[in-house]
Amino acid sequence: MQLAALDTLRLVRTDLHEGEHGDWWRVELDGAGAKTGELVGFVQFVRETREVGFGVLASYRGRGFAHRALALLIDELAPASGRLEFVAFTRRDNAAAQAVLRTNGFRLADGPRGDADPSWLRLARSVGPHESAPGPD
Ligand SMILES: CC(C)(COP(=O)(O)OP(=O)(O)OC[C@H]1O[C@@H](n2cnc3c(N)ncnc32)[C@H](O)[C@@H]1OP(=O)(O)O)[C@@H](O)C(=O)NCCC(=O)NCCS
């Protein structure tokens, strides 16, 4: 088990889905082991709506990777000045996604869903310069 490699992640910008649903990054293992560069999942940002999204491959779930990948994305996108409000949408029954968002400082927020589907929740987090670390509870 290459714990060092599994412990560290990096984001690599990809044009895999260019033009579709915003900007995308591969989430890769980034350690000293042979698995460096292996795909763990994807993160996404839609500039127009400031919406973030994330997904982790099934075989890598439950190890804190989504939590860390989202933290890296917020880090990457944090504004140099002023504040930026990130939003995320998740289904009410997606407890894992909600846990990932909450530990990254997102909180339930009012606002338009677009399709006004009550089975979705909207969460938001306002980020300023040097505020990339998860916010306190
Ligand atoms: C949601 C998803 C990204 C989580 O990935 P992950 O790497 O397993 O997430 P992490 O290990 O970082 O954290 C999972 C959190 O959910 C919690 N969790 C997992 N399954 C849960 C469940 N059934 N009920 C409640 N909490 C659950 C874990 O305890 C952990 O919470 P913690 O940080 O408070 O300990 C992954 O399941 C996934 O890709 N799902 C499909 C795509 C998706 O739903 N994306 C989110 C769209 S908004």
The ligand as an ORCA input file, in Angstrom:
! r2SCAN-3c Opt
* xyz 0 1
  C     -19.860     12.310     -3.422
  C     -18.471     11.745     -3.710
  C     -17.706     12.728     -4.603
  C     -17.726     11.547     -2.369
  O     -16.397     11.117     -2.662
  P     -15.435     10.544     -1.493
  O     -14.040     10.617     -1.973
  O     -15.938      9.217     -1.052
  O     -15.682     11.607     -0.357
  P     -14.814     11.789      0.985
  O     -14.198     10.481      1.351
  O     -13.927     12.975      0.821
  O     -15.928     12.196      2.042
  C     -17.112     11.481      2.110
  C     -17.913     12.057      3.253
  O     -19.239     11.561      3.118
  C     -19.556     10.795      4.258
  N     -20.419      9.733      3.765
  C     -20.130      8.799      2.844
  N     -21.194      8.023      2.636
  C     -22.185      8.520      3.427
  C     -23.523      8.157      3.674
  N     -24.099      7.140      3.020
  N     -24.238      8.882      4.575
  C     -23.680      9.924      5.221
  N     -22.402     10.320      5.025
  C     -21.675      9.607      4.141
  C     -18.240     10.344      4.820
  O     -18.338     10.014      6.189
  C     -17.412     11.597      4.606
  O     -17.778     12.579      5.550
  P     -16.718     13.305      6.517
  O     -15.809     14.106      5.624
  O     -17.564     14.162      7.393
  O     -16.023     12.186      7.223
  C     -18.543     10.369     -4.439
  O     -19.398      9.528     -3.698
  C     -19.031     10.478     -5.870
  O     -18.255     10.697     -6.781
  N     -20.367     10.330     -6.068
  C     -20.944     10.448     -7.419
  C     -20.877     11.861     -7.959
  C     -21.497     12.870     -7.012
  O     -22.494     12.609     -6.339
  N     -20.886     14.080     -6.987
  C     -21.336     15.173     -6.158
  C     -22.269     16.036     -6.946
  S     -22.699     17.489     -6.010
*
